[in-house]
Amino acid sequence: MHKMRHVAYAGCHLTAACPDCKFPGDDCPLICGACNHAYHLHCILKWVNSQTSTPLCPMCRREWQFKA
């Protein structure tokens, strides 16, 4: 079992690993949305591509936009 650790990237914070990641932060970049929610790149891309209409943030349901 992997220890959970706190990862920060560009002002966004994420704790733990998703099922696809072996180690949080290692070879798994974090991406922030305009709403400041952070996700692993492969996780949010999977989510955005699964949406049939305008993609929404999985946490706050605001329209998903990558943070500039």
Buried (B, 14 or more C-beta within 10 A) or exposed (E): EEEEEEBEEEEBEBEEBEEEBEEBBEEBEBBBBEBEBBBBEBBBEEBBEEEEEEBBBBEEEEEBEEBE
